[in-house]
Amino acid sequence: MNASSPPRSSRRRAPDRPRILFISHPAVRCGVHQYGLTTAAELRTSRRYEFLYLDCSSAAELLTTYTQVQPRAIIYNFTLLTLPWVTRDLLHTIPVPHVGILHEGTQRTADGLDTDLFHYHIAPDPTLLLFNPLVYKTGRVIPRYTNRTRLPRIPVIGSFGFGTPGKGFDAVVARVQDEFDRAVIRLHIPLNDVVDRDGARAQAVIDQCTALVTKPGIRLVVTQHFLSNRQLLDFLAGNSLNAFFYATNEGRGISSVIDFALAVRRPIAITRSVMFRHLFDVRPSVCIEDSSLRQIIRNGLFPLSDVAREWTAENLVWDFERIMDSILNRPLVVQPYHPFLKRVRRFLRKRLARTSPAGDKLMLAPAFPAPLPPGDGQRPGARSWAGIRGTRTLNRILDDAARRQYAPVIDMLSGLLPDMMSRKMARANIQQAFVFDTVRYLASRKRSTRILAVGSYEDTAAHALRALGAAIDMIDPLINYDLATFLRKPSTQPGSYDIILSTSVLEHVRDDEQFLADIAALLAPGGTAVLTCDFNDQYRPGDRIPPEDFRFYTQRDFRERLLPRLSDCTLADAPAWNCPSPDFEYARCRYTFASLVFRKQKPR
């Protein structure tokens, strides 16, 4: 909530950068407007594009600005309530790509978007799966702030937001009274220029919260004057914990309140509202359904440290730059979404054929594993992990003998992720079981382990590790990035991962040599890469392979083509890749699976 003036399109422009016009509405006391201000302020730092912000209230104003600026594309900070004058007829008169910010909606909304109004769409939703080729996504952005406020001596629980239905201010008051005999509740509930101009809704919420306070040691403090971003951050910084107990709010987009709360580096408590779905899988959980306010305060910012590191201004600018690169390199063709949808679903049927007997029953939203029951270890590297019985061979064939050996691990995956495992082909689960067990074994030998999963969509090994509390980053073109793009991300640090896993991805990569080189570049010295792939030692180029594969692998592939490319890496153990009789069949092809596990050498 920022009352400061927006950056104007009249600022001096660098002529060597393509201009992108960023349109928003002038109603200052509005969350959508504040998102536009915050985002545009960071986009001004771009060195690839000149992003020009304009608070615009009419079609005539837009047309005048377009004539003056001549942008290469226009981004609209759009909702029907805030920019009702943006119509299809208007946009057809401006011959540049039109890009709408998708503030409201979920996976189903994004999957159904077409070119009826905007050519493309950008969703600031980290959970979105990229099935629709007309839709891009970005992460969130945490405002820049240094918290110098000392922690209060007694618990101070804060919350803020407009007084619209479903914000759960009353639930915050009730929960504080349940857990504390002495505490301060601070609520900031300003008026909203779009849906609560007279303040009637806000006042009703305040009256309800006031009536709920019954304990003499609980004090309620409510403020309503509109705050600048800096003032809002100062308000949040003064609390022991900031709580947001929204209703479920099905069909809504991501709430920006978390962006501000993360900036002050104080613990955060949430409900399992759809608007906080981007925090559902952090561990330990910050959901009030899973934990108490006292425990969330004790956990501090640790559960949110990964997202705090990820949602930086630098990453946001990079996201918008790569999105604009893609849009400006695509032909400007207005067509319905349906032809795209057919191609996407055809691709997904191939990709998920091994994970579901009915390939048309696609999962169109990420599945977040449920929290573990109390007493079940949260740390993936716990030294008590024994894993499989018998000899542990890292570079091996994953055949029926391996299936028998890893049967307890497969059962464990089924217990952790029953829904996801139910979509898998049973005989292919040996790959995930091997990767899961091997990563846990490797992690158990270190005090702390940073893990990267490459190709993590529907990978039960990666999701089970996260369910057990692993510090694991996940990348996949359907979730966020391919490996090459991730390597270019500003926050990506080469040589920083102790373990990198990639389950049944290698055979789907056209340039597998570069793929492995990129994995090696991300490995820390002494780090280990754990991969599985489709294997047939009798394979020759031109032989029949599954339609989604580029190749089967052979020992010769590993020894003569791939491993020499990894000059600073060696196999983790002596390989056992002999397999004269493959025992897996798919798409009328007979083959098996093999593991490829290598380590990055430490400097001497």
C-alpha positions as CSV (number, residue, x, y, z in Angstrom):
1,M,0.0,0.0,0.0
2,N,1.9,2.9,-1.3
3,A,0.9,6.5,-1.6
4,S,4.0,7.7,-3.4
5,S,3.9,9.0,-6.9
6,P,4.4,6.4,-9.7
7,P,7.4,6.6,-12.1
8,R,6.2,8.6,-15.1
9,S,6.6,7.8,-18.7
10,S,8.2,11.2,-19.2
11,R,11.4,10.1,-17.6
12,R,14.5,10.4,-19.9
13,R,14.8,7.3,-22.1
14,A,17.8,5.4,-23.3
15,P,17.4,5.1,-27.1
16,D,19.2,1.8,-27.4
17,R,16.7,-0.2,-25.3
18,P,13.3,-1.4,-26.6
19,R,10.5,0.5,-24.8
20,I,7.8,-1.5,-23.0
21,L,4.8,0.4,-21.7
22,F,3.4,-0.7,-18.3
23,I,-0.2,0.5,-17.8
24,S,-2.0,0.6,-14.5
25,H,-4.9,2.5,-13.0
26,P,-4.8,5.6,-10.8
27,A,-6.7,4.3,-7.7
28,V,-3.9,4.5,-5.1
29,R,-5.6,2.6,-2.2
30,C,-5.9,-0.7,-4.1
31,G,-3.7,-3.8,-3.9
32,V,-3.5,-4.2,-7.6
33,H,-2.3,-0.7,-8.0
34,Q,0.3,-1.3,-5.3
35,Y,1.5,-4.4,-7.2
36,G,1.9,-2.3,-10.3
37,L,3.9,0.4,-8.5
38,T,6.2,-2.1,-6.8
39,T,6.8,-4.1,-10.0
40,A,7.3,-1.0,-12.2
41,A,9.8,0.5,-9.8
42,E,12.0,-2.6,-10.0
43,L,11.6,-2.9,-13.8
44,R,13.1,0.5,-14.2
45,T,16.5,-1.1,-13.3
46,S,16.4,-3.3,-16.4
47,R,19.3,-3.0,-18.8
48,R,17.6,-4.9,-21.6
49,Y,14.4,-2.9,-21.8
50,E,13.1,0.5,-20.9
51,F,9.9,-0.2,-18.9
52,L,7.7,3.0,-18.8
53,Y,5.0,3.2,-16.2
54,L,1.7,5.1,-16.7
55,D,-1.3,5.5,-14.5
56,C,-4.0,5.5,-17.2
57,S,-7.7,6.2,-16.8
58,S,-9.0,6.1,-20.4
59,A,-8.6,4.8,-23.9
60,A,-7.8,8.3,-25.2
61,E,-4.9,8.6,-22.7
62,L,-3.5,5.2,-23.8
63,L,-3.6,6.1,-27.5
64,T,-1.9,9.4,-26.9
65,T,0.8,7.8,-24.9
66,Y,1.3,5.0,-27.5
67,T,1.8,7.6,-30.2
68,Q,4.4,9.5,-28.1
69,V,6.3,6.5,-26.8
70,Q,6.0,4.0,-29.7
71,P,6.6,1.0,-27.4
72,R,7.4,-2.5,-28.7
73,A,4.8,-4.0,-26.4
74,I,2.2,-3.0,-23.7
75,I,1.8,-4.7,-20.3
76,Y,-1.6,-4.1,-18.5
77,N,-1.8,-4.3,-14.7
78,F,-5.3,-5.6,-15.4
79,T,-8.6,-6.5,-13.6
80,L,-12.1,-5.8,-15.0
81,L,-12.7,-3.5,-12.0
82,T,-9.6,-1.4,-12.4
83,L,-9.2,-1.1,-16.2
84,P,-12.8,-1.6,-17.5
85,W,-12.1,0.6,-20.6
86,V,-9.5,-1.9,-21.9
87,T,-11.4,-3.6,-24.7
88,R,-10.7,-5.9,-27.6
89,D,-11.7,-3.2,-30.1
90,L,-9.3,-0.7,-28.5
91,L,-6.3,-3.1,-28.5
92,H,-6.9,-4.1,-32.1
93,T,-6.1,-0.5,-33.1
94,I,-2.6,-0.7,-31.5
95,P,-0.3,-3.0,-33.6
96,V,1.9,-4.3,-30.8
97,P,1.8,-7.4,-28.5
98,H,-0.6,-6.8,-25.6
99,V,0.2,-8.6,-22.4
100,G,-2.2,-8.8,-19.4
101,I,-1.2,-9.4,-15.8
102,L,-3.3,-12.3,-14.4
103,H,-4.1,-11.3,-10.8
104,E,-7.1,-13.4,-10.1
105,G,-7.6,-17.1,-10.9
106,T,-6.0,-20.5,-10.5
107,Q,-4.5,-23.2,-12.7
108,R,-7.9,-23.7,-14.4
109,T,-8.1,-20.0,-15.2
110,A,-4.7,-19.9,-16.7
111,D,-5.2,-23.1,-18.8
112,G,-8.3,-21.5,-20.4
113,L,-6.9,-18.1,-21.4
114,D,-6.9,-17.2,-25.1
115,T,-6.2,-14.2,-27.3
116,D,-9.7,-12.8,-27.1
117,L,-8.3,-9.7,-25.2
118,F,-4.6,-10.0,-24.7
119,H,-2.1,-11.8,-26.9
120,Y,-0.2,-13.1,-23.9
121,H,-0.6,-13.3,-20.1
122,I,1.8,-13.0,-17.2
123,A,0.8,-14.6,-13.8
124,P,2.8,-13.6,-10.7
125,D,2.1,-17.1,-9.3
126,P,5.0,-19.4,-8.4
127,T,2.7,-22.4,-8.2
128,L,1.4,-22.2,-11.8
129,L,2.1,-25.0,-14.2
130,L,2.9,-23.8,-17.7
131,F,0.5,-25.9,-19.8
132,N,-0.8,-22.9,-21.8
133,P,1.8,-21.5,-24.3
134,L,0.1,-18.1,-24.1
135,V,0.8,-17.8,-20.4
136,Y,4.1,-16.9,-18.7
137,K,4.7,-16.6,-15.0
138,T,7.0,-14.8,-12.6
139,G,7.9,-15.2,-9.0
140,R,6.9,-12.7,-6.4
141,V,9.0,-9.7,-5.4
142,I,9.9,-8.9,-1.8
143,P,10.3,-5.1,-1.2
144,R,13.8,-4.0,-0.2
145,Y,13.9,-3.3,3.6
146,T,16.3,-3.6,6.5
147,N,14.6,-4.4,9.8
148,R,16.3,-2.6,12.6
149,T,13.3,-2.9,15.1
150,R,14.0,-4.8,18.3
151,L,11.6,-7.7,19.0
152,P,8.9,-6.7,21.5
153,R,9.1,-8.1,25.0
154,I,5.6,-9.6,24.9
155,P,4.0,-11.3,21.9
156,V,2.8,-8.8,19.3
157,I,0.7,-10.3,16.5
158,G,0.1,-8.1,13.5
159,S,-2.1,-8.3,10.4
160,F,-3.1,-5.9,7.7
161,G,-5.4,-5.6,4.7
162,F,-8.5,-4.0,3.4
163,G,-11.8,-4.7,5.2
164,T,-13.2,-6.9,2.5
165,P,-14.9,-10.3,3.3
166,G,-12.8,-13.4,4.0
167,K,-9.7,-11.6,5.5
168,G,-10.0,-13.4,8.8
169,F,-9.1,-10.6,11.2
170,D,-11.6,-12.0,13.7
171,A,-9.9,-15.4,13.4
172,V,-6.5,-13.8,14.3
173,V,-8.1,-12.3,17.4
174,A,-9.7,-15.5,18.4
175,R,-6.5,-17.5,18.0
176,V,-4.4,-15.1,19.9
177,Q,-6.8,-15.3,22.8
178,D,-6.7,-19.1,22.7
179,E,-2.9,-19.3,23.0
180,F,-1.9,-16.2,25.0
181,D,-3.0,-14.6,28.3
182,R,-0.9,-11.5,27.5
183,A,-0.4,-10.2,24.0
184,V,-1.0,-7.2,21.7
185,I,-2.9,-7.6,18.5
186,R,-2.2,-4.9,15.9
187,L,-4.5,-4.6,12.9
188,H,-4.1,-2.1,10.1
189,I,-7.4,-1.9,8.0
190,P,-7.4,1.1,5.7
191,L,-10.2,2.1,3.2
192,N,-10.2,0.7,-0.3
193,D,-10.7,3.1,-3.3
194,V,-12.3,0.4,-5.4
195,V,-14.7,-1.7,-3.2
196,D,-14.9,0.2,0.2
197,R,-14.8,3.9,-0.4
198,D,-17.0,4.8,2.5
199,G,-15.3,2.5,5.0
200,A,-18.5,0.7,6.0
201,R,-16.9,-2.8,5.5
202,A,-13.8,-1.9,7.3
203,Q,-15.7,-0.5,10.3
204,A,-17.9,-3.7,10.5
205,V,-14.7,-5.8,10.7
206,I,-13.2,-3.5,13.4
207,D,-16.4,-3.7,15.5
208,Q,-16.5,-7.5,15.2
209,C,-12.8,-7.8,16.3
210,T,-13.3,-5.4,19.2
211,A,-16.2,-7.4,20.6
212,L,-14.1,-10.6,20.6
213,V,-11.5,-9.4,23.0
214,T,-12.4,-10.7,26.5
215,K,-9.1,-11.4,28.3
216,P,-7.7,-8.5,30.3
217,G,-4.2,-9.2,29.2
218,I,-5.1,-9.0,25.4
219,R,-4.9,-5.5,23.9
220,L,-6.3,-4.7,20.4
221,V,-4.9,-1.8,18.5
222,V,-6.5,-0.9,15.1
223,T,-5.2,1.8,12.7
224,Q,-6.8,2.9,9.4
225,H,-4.8,5.8,8.0
226,F,-3.3,4.9,4.6
227,L,0.4,4.0,4.8
228,S,3.1,4.3,2.3
229,N,5.1,1.2,1.5
230,R,7.8,2.3,4.0
231,Q,5.3,3.0,6.7
232,L,3.6,-0.4,6.1
233,L,6.9,-2.2,6.4
234,D,7.7,-0.4,9.6
235,F,4.4,-1.5,10.9
236,L,5.1,-5.1,10.1
237,A,8.6,-4.9,11.4
238,G,7.3,-4.0,14.9
239,N,5.5,-7.3,15.3
240,S,6.7,-10.6,16.7
241,L,4.6,-12.5,14.1
242,N,2.4,-11.4,11.2
243,A,-0.7,-13.5,10.7
244,F,-3.0,-13.8,7.7
245,F,-6.0,-16.0,8.3
246,Y,-7.9,-15.7,5.0
247,A,-10.9,-17.8,4.1
248,T,-10.4,-20.5,1.5
249,N,-11.2,-18.1,-1.4
250,E,-11.4,-20.7,-4.2
251,G,-10.6,-19.3,-7.6
252,R,-8.5,-16.4,-6.3
253,G,-5.0,-15.4,-7.1
254,I,-1.9,-15.0,-4.9
255,S,-2.2,-12.4,-2.2
256,S,0.6,-9.8,-2.0
257,V,0.5,-9.4,1.8
258,I,3.1,-12.2,2.1
259,D,5.5,-10.2,-0.1
260,F,5.5,-7.3,2.4
261,A,5.6,-9.6,5.4
262,L,8.6,-11.4,4.1
263,A,10.5,-8.1,3.7
264,V,10.7,-7.5,7.5
265,R,12.0,-11.0,8.3
266,R,9.6,-11.8,11.0
267,P,7.7,-15.2,11.3
268,I,4.5,-15.5,9.3
269,A,1.4,-17.6,10.1
270,I,-1.2,-18.4,7.4
271,T,-4.3,-20.4,6.8
272,R,-4.6,-22.9,4.0
273,S,-6.3,-20.3,1.8
274,V,-5.9,-20.7,-2.0
275,M,-4.4,-17.2,-1.9
276,F,-1.4,-18.5,0.1
277,R,-0.9,-21.7,-1.9
278,H,2.7,-20.7,-2.7
279,L,3.6,-21.4,0.9
280,F,1.8,-24.7,1.4
281,D,4.9,-26.8,1.0
282,V,7.4,-24.9,3.2
283,R,8.8,-27.0,6.1
284,P,8.2,-26.7,9.0
285,S,4.7,-25.7,8.1
286,V,3.6,-22.1,8.7
287,C,-0.1,-23.0,8.3
288,I,-2.1,-22.5,11.5
289,E,-3.9,-25.8,10.7
290,D,-0.6,-27.6,11.3
291,S,1.1,-25.6,14.0
292,S,0.5,-23.1,16.9
293,L,1.4,-19.4,16.9
294,R,3.9,-20.1,19.6
295,Q,5.7,-22.8,17.5
296,I,5.7,-20.6,14.4
297,I,7.3,-17.8,16.4
298,R,9.9,-20.3,17.7
299,N,10.7,-21.5,14.2
300,G,11.5,-17.9,13.1
301,L,12.1,-17.2,9.5
302,F,13.8,-20.6,8.8
303,P,10.8,-22.2,7.0
304,L,10.6,-19.2,4.6
305,S,14.3,-18.7,4.1
306,D,14.3,-20.4,0.6
307,V,11.4,-18.2,-0.7
308,A,12.9,-15.1,0.8
309,R,16.1,-15.8,-1.1
310,E,14.3,-16.6,-4.3
311,W,11.8,-13.7,-4.7
312,T,14.3,-10.9,-5.2
313,A,14.0,-7.8,-7.4
314,E,16.9,-9.1,-9.6
315,N,15.0,-12.3,-10.3
316,L,11.8,-10.4,-11.0
317,V,13.5,-8.2,-13.6
318,W,15.2,-11.2,-15.1
319,D,11.8,-12.9,-15.4
320,F,10.2,-10.0,-17.2
321,E,13.2,-9.6,-19.5
322,R,13.2,-13.2,-20.6
323,I,9.4,-13.1,-21.0
324,M,9.6,-10.0,-23.3
325,D,12.5,-11.7,-25.2
326,S,10.2,-14.6,-25.9
327,I,7.1,-12.5,-26.8
328,L,8.9,-10.1,-29.1
329,N,10.4,-13.1,-31.0
330,R,7.1,-14.7,-31.6
331,P,4.8,-13.8,-34.5
332,L,2.0,-11.5,-33.6
333,V,-0.9,-13.7,-34.6
334,V,-4.4,-13.5,-33.0
335,Q,-5.9,-16.9,-32.9
336,P,-8.1,-18.9,-30.4
337,Y,-6.4,-20.9,-27.8
338,H,-7.8,-24.3,-28.8
339,P,-5.1,-25.3,-31.4
340,F,-2.5,-24.6,-28.7
341,L,-4.4,-26.6,-26.2
342,K,-4.5,-29.6,-28.4
343,R,-0.7,-29.6,-28.9
344,V,-0.1,-29.1,-25.2
345,R,-2.3,-32.0,-24.2
346,R,-0.7,-34.2,-26.9
347,F,2.7,-33.4,-25.4
348,L,1.5,-34.1,-21.9
349,R,-0.1,-37.4,-22.8
350,K,3.3,-38.5,-24.1
351,R,5.2,-37.2,-21.1
352,L,2.8,-38.7,-18.5
353,A,2.1,-41.9,-20.3
354,R,4.3,-43.7,-17.9
355,T,2.7,-42.1,-14.9
356,S,-0.9,-42.8,-15.7
357,P,-2.7,-45.6,-17.5
358,A,-5.2,-43.0,-18.6
359,G,-3.1,-40.4,-20.3
360,D,-6.0,-38.0,-20.8
361,K,-6.6,-37.6,-17.1
362,L,-4.0,-35.0,-16.5
363,M,-3.2,-33.4,-13.1
364,L,-3.6,-29.7,-13.8
365,A,-2.3,-28.4,-10.4
366,P,0.7,-29.2,-8.3
367,A,0.2,-31.7,-5.4
368,F,1.8,-30.5,-2.2
369,P,2.5,-33.4,0.1
370,A,0.8,-33.4,3.5
371,P,2.9,-32.7,6.5
372,L,4.5,-35.7,8.2
373,P,2.8,-36.9,11.4
374,P,4.5,-36.0,14.7
375,G,7.6,-38.0,15.4
376,D,8.4,-38.8,11.8
377,G,11.8,-37.3,11.1
378,Q,11.8,-34.0,9.2
379,R,15.5,-34.0,8.2
380,P,16.3,-35.9,5.1
381,G,19.9,-36.3,6.1
382,A,19.2,-37.9,9.4
383,R,22.1,-40.1,10.3
384,S,19.7,-42.9,11.3
385,W,18.8,-43.5,7.6
386,A,19.9,-47.0,6.7
387,G,18.1,-47.4,3.4
388,I,18.2,-50.6,1.4
389,R,19.6,-53.9,2.6
390,G,22.5,-55.5,0.8
391,T,25.3,-54.1,-1.4
392,R,24.8,-50.5,-2.5
393,T,25.8,-50.1,-6.1
394,L,25.4,-46.6,-7.4
395,N,26.0,-47.1,-11.2
396,R,23.9,-50.1,-12.1
397,I,21.0,-51.6,-14.0
398,L,17.5,-51.0,-12.4
399,D,15.8,-54.3,-13.3
400,D,13.7,-56.8,-11.5
401,A,16.5,-57.6,-9.1
402,A,16.6,-54.0,-8.1
403,R,12.8,-53.9,-7.8
404,R,13.0,-56.6,-5.2
405,Q,15.8,-54.9,-3.4
406,Y,14.1,-51.5,-3.3
407,A,10.6,-52.8,-2.6
408,P,10.6,-51.3,0.9
409,V,11.6,-47.9,-0.5
410,I,8.8,-48.1,-3.1
411,D,6.4,-48.8,-0.2
412,M,7.7,-45.8,1.7
413,L,7.1,-43.6,-1.4
414,S,3.5,-44.9,-1.6
415,G,3.0,-44.0,2.0
416,L,4.4,-40.4,1.6
417,L,2.7,-39.6,-1.7
418,P,-0.2,-42.0,-2.3
419,D,-2.0,-39.9,-4.9
420,M,1.1,-39.2,-7.0
421,M,2.2,-42.8,-6.8
422,S,-1.2,-44.0,-7.9
423,R,-0.6,-42.3,-11.2
424,K,2.7,-44.1,-11.8
425,M,3.4,-47.3,-13.7
426,A,4.4,-49.7,-11.0
427,R,7.4,-51.2,-12.8
428,A,8.9,-47.8,-13.5
429,N,8.9,-46.8,-9.9
430,I,12.3,-48.4,-9.4
431,Q,13.9,-45.3,-10.8
432,Q,12.3,-43.0,-8.2
433,A,13.0,-45.4,-5.4
434,F,16.7,-45.7,-6.4
435,V,17.1,-41.9,-6.6
436,F,15.2,-41.2,-3.3
437,D,17.2,-43.8,-1.4
438,T,20.5,-42.8,-2.9
439,V,20.0,-39.1,-2.1
440,R,19.0,-39.8,1.4
441,Y,22.1,-42.0,1.8
442,L,24.3,-39.3,0.5
443,A,22.6,-36.6,2.5
444,S,23.0,-38.7,5.7
445,R,26.8,-38.3,5.4
446,K,26.7,-34.5,5.6
447,R,25.7,-32.0,8.2
448,S,23.8,-29.9,5.7
449,T,22.9,-30.6,2.1
450,R,21.6,-28.4,-0.7
451,I,19.7,-30.4,-3.3
452,L,18.5,-29.6,-6.8
453,A,15.9,-31.7,-8.6
454,V,16.0,-31.3,-12.4
455,G,12.8,-32.3,-14.2
456,S,10.9,-32.4,-11.0
457,Y,7.2,-32.3,-12.2
458,E,5.5,-35.4,-10.8
459,D,8.9,-36.8,-9.7
460,T,8.0,-38.8,-6.6
461,A,11.7,-38.9,-5.5
462,A,11.9,-35.1,-5.4
463,H,8.5,-34.6,-3.8
464,A,9.1,-37.3,-1.1
465,L,12.4,-35.6,-0.2
466,R,10.6,-32.3,0.2
467,A,7.9,-34.0,2.3
468,L,10.7,-35.2,4.7
469,G,12.0,-31.6,5.0
470,A,14.8,-31.6,2.5
471,A,16.2,-28.2,1.4
472,I,15.5,-29.0,-2.2
473,D,15.1,-26.7,-5.2
474,M,12.9,-28.0,-8.0
475,I,13.0,-27.0,-11.7
476,D,11.1,-28.2,-14.7
477,P,9.8,-26.5,-17.9
478,L,6.2,-27.1,-16.7
479,I,7.0,-25.6,-13.3
480,N,9.4,-22.8,-14.0
481,Y,12.6,-23.3,-16.1
482,D,14.6,-25.8,-18.0
483,L,18.2,-26.4,-16.8
484,A,19.9,-24.0,-19.3
485,T,17.5,-21.1,-18.3
486,F,18.0,-21.8,-14.6
487,L,21.7,-21.7,-15.0
488,R,21.3,-18.1,-16.3
489,K,19.1,-16.9,-13.4
490,P,20.6,-14.1,-11.4
491,S,20.2,-16.0,-8.0
492,T,21.6,-19.2,-9.3
493,Q,25.1,-19.9,-8.0
494,P,27.3,-22.3,-10.0
495,G,29.1,-24.8,-7.8
496,S,26.5,-24.5,-5.0
497,Y,24.6,-27.9,-4.9
498,D,25.8,-30.9,-2.9
499,I,23.4,-33.2,-4.7
500,I,21.6,-32.9,-8.0
501,L,19.0,-35.5,-9.0
502,S,17.3,-36.1,-12.3
503,T,14.9,-39.0,-12.7
504,S,14.2,-40.3,-16.2
505,V,14.9,-36.9,-17.9
506,L,18.2,-37.5,-19.8
507,E,16.6,-39.4,-22.7
508,H,14.2,-36.6,-23.3
509,V,16.9,-33.9,-23.7
510,R,18.1,-33.2,-27.2
511,D,21.5,-31.9,-26.2
512,D,22.3,-34.3,-23.5
513,E,26.1,-33.5,-23.5
514,Q,25.3,-29.9,-22.6
515,F,22.7,-31.0,-20.1
516,L,25.3,-33.0,-18.1
517,A,27.8,-30.2,-18.4
518,D,25.3,-27.8,-16.9
519,I,24.7,-30.2,-14.0
520,A,28.4,-30.5,-13.4
521,A,28.6,-26.7,-13.4
522,L,26.0,-26.5,-10.6
523,L,27.6,-29.2,-8.5
524,A,29.8,-28.1,-5.5
525,P,33.2,-29.6,-5.3
526,G,32.7,-33.1,-3.8
527,G,29.0,-32.9,-4.8
528,T,27.2,-35.9,-6.5
529,A,24.8,-36.1,-9.4
530,V,22.2,-38.9,-9.3
531,L,20.5,-39.6,-12.6
532,T,18.5,-42.5,-14.2
533,C,17.6,-43.0,-17.8
534,D,16.2,-45.4,-20.4
535,F,18.9,-48.0,-21.2
536,N,19.4,-50.7,-23.8
537,D,23.0,-51.8,-24.5
538,Q,22.0,-53.3,-27.8
539,Y,20.5,-50.0,-29.1
540,R,21.8,-48.5,-32.3
541,P,20.7,-45.1,-33.8
542,G,17.6,-45.7,-36.0
543,D,16.2,-48.4,-33.8
544,R,12.6,-48.1,-32.5
545,I,12.3,-45.9,-29.3
546,P,9.3,-44.4,-27.4
547,P,8.0,-41.3,-29.2
548,E,9.0,-39.0,-26.3
549,D,12.6,-40.2,-26.2
550,F,15.5,-39.0,-28.3
551,R,17.6,-42.2,-27.7
552,F,18.3,-45.2,-25.5
553,Y,21.6,-45.2,-23.6
554,T,24.3,-47.7,-23.8
555,Q,27.6,-48.3,-21.9
556,R,29.4,-46.8,-24.9
557,D,27.3,-43.7,-24.6
558,F,28.2,-43.3,-21.0
559,R,32.0,-44.1,-21.3
560,E,32.9,-42.6,-24.7
561,R,30.5,-39.7,-25.3
562,L,29.2,-38.3,-22.0
563,L,31.8,-38.9,-19.3
564,P,34.7,-37.4,-21.3
565,R,32.7,-34.2,-21.5
566,L,32.8,-34.0,-17.7
567,S,36.5,-33.4,-17.3
568,D,36.2,-32.5,-13.6
569,C,33.9,-35.4,-12.6
570,T,34.4,-39.1,-12.0
571,L,32.0,-42.0,-11.6
572,A,30.9,-42.5,-8.0
573,D,31.8,-46.3,-8.1
574,A,32.7,-49.0,-10.6
575,P,29.7,-49.4,-12.9
576,A,27.7,-52.6,-13.4
577,W,25.8,-51.8,-16.6
578,N,25.8,-55.2,-18.2
579,C,22.2,-56.2,-19.2
580,P,21.8,-58.7,-22.0
581,S,18.1,-59.2,-21.3
582,P,16.1,-56.0,-20.7
583,D,12.9,-56.6,-18.7
584,F,10.8,-53.5,-19.2
585,E,8.4,-52.8,-22.1
586,Y,6.7,-49.6,-23.1
587,A,5.4,-48.3,-26.5
588,R,6.3,-51.7,-28.1
589,C,10.0,-51.2,-27.1
590,R,11.9,-53.5,-24.8
591,Y,14.6,-51.9,-22.6
592,T,15.5,-51.3,-19.0
593,F,16.6,-48.5,-16.7
594,A,20.1,-47.5,-15.6
595,S,21.6,-45.1,-13.1
596,L,24.4,-42.7,-13.8
597,V,26.0,-41.3,-10.6
598,F,29.1,-39.1,-10.7
599,R,31.0,-36.8,-8.4
600,K,32.7,-33.5,-8.9
601,Q,36.3,-33.6,-7.9
602,K,37.5,-31.3,-5.1
603,P,40.4,-29.0,-6.0
604,R,43.8,-30.4,-4.9
